[in-house]
């Protein structure tokens, strides 16, 4: 996949690099060395206007070094090598200039300062985050590698990335929208043209809801359902069953977000595409037909755990899993 466009607008100003597109570094950890993996492997991918460096670290390698400063340095060198290799392979004359600039900068500033300016964001896979937490190294890692952790999930651009790159969703004609997205008018027409039905489940009634409902009906002829599932008791909704691993006593202490949602999910006779814009980690996820997809626009690890680690037959998708699984 061609990724050299990332270098078209690089500028060194006090050793700050501007690439002209977002550069993400996705960090993940593998325990075993099946297939004799490299201790630090870097794959370069491109998604629209975003360049992704997917870094796989062997846990044994991390254990041997312990200090994040060395690991950060190796990651930097690996990414740099791959970028220059790609430029040469694709006949990019800028590769040589880029290499000269890097060499000049590395002789004048510390490795830590270079780390600050190379990627725009870092993203932690669950495996990498768990590794740092188990060894109480999260603060040390962020102190050494001062790259912001990506948290800009849930916008129209992110949803468009999923629509363009996730396979299989076009076969799902029933759309369920959880939560309210202010940018709904941007992406809703793209789904409405393919859908047989779009139902909305909200925890409050947003301004303009009736107008939006009328617009969908008039423009696309879709009959939609709008249900407000707040935290208060509702006469037409039964009590939510405890999730797996949760005691009845714990479930009774705090009402879940979107109470009764599983009851409604069970009412659909076909697999559904769920667009989850909620910011609640305790949204019920059970009840969907196997073959459904759950797109978590907030990329919350709690929902990923609930849907990936249980045999529900529902595919969990977020930007993180897209970056993790892309070939």
C-alpha positions, 0 to 999 in steps of 0.5 A: 500500500502506497504511504509515501504521501505522508512525506509530501509536506514535512517541514523541520522548524526547531525540529518539528515535523509536519507531515500534512496528514495525521500519523498514528502509532498503534502499539500492541504486545504479543506474548509468544514468539510464534513464527520467530517474530521480530522483537519490534515489528512495524507495519505501515498502513494508510487510511484516507488522510491518516498514516498508521504505524502498527507496532508489535512488541514481543513481551519477552523483549519488553521484559528484558529491557524494562526501561521505556526509554530504550523501547521508545528509541527502537520504535523510533528507529524502526519507523524511520527505517520503514519510511525511508525504505518505502520512499526508496522503493517507490522512487521518492526522491524526498527519501534521501532529503528526509534521511539527511534532515533526520541525521542532522536533527539527531545530532543536535537534539535529544532522543526524547525531544525527537519522540515528542514531534514524530507521531501526532498520536499514540494508540494503545491496544488492550494488550499494550495498555494491560502490560503497562498497567500490570507493571505500573509503568503507564506514567513512566511511558508517558513521561519518556514518550510525550506523544498524546494518546488519541482520544478523538473518537466518535466524529463523522470522519471516524464513522466514515472511516468505518463505512469505507473500510469495514466489510460486511455492514452493507448486508445489514438492513436494520440500523440501530442508533444508540445515543445522540450524535450532533453530526447525525445529518452528515452521515445519516443519508449514507445509511438511510439509502441502504436501510430498511429501517433505522431505530433510535434509542436515546437516554434523553430527548434532544432538541429537534428530534421530531423534525429529524424524524419527519425528515427521515420519513419524507426523504427516505420513506423510512418508518423509524422508532424513537425510544427514550430509555432514561435511568428512571423506572419505566412502566413498559420496560422490565428489569434488566437481567444482570450481565455475565459475572455480575451478581444480582445484588450489584446489578440492583445497586445501580440502574444500568444505562439504557435500561431495558435495551436488551429487551428491545434488541431481542425483538429484532428478527434479523441481524442489525448494525448498531451505531453506539454513540453512548459514553456509558460503559454499562450499556446492555449488549445482549439480545442481538441476533448472531451476525450483527455488528456493534460499532463502538464509536467511543472505542471503550474497552469495557464494551470490547471486553463484553462483546469480544470475549463472549460467544454472542455471535456479534462482531465488535468494531471500533477504530482501534480494532480496525487499526489492529486487524487491517491487512 
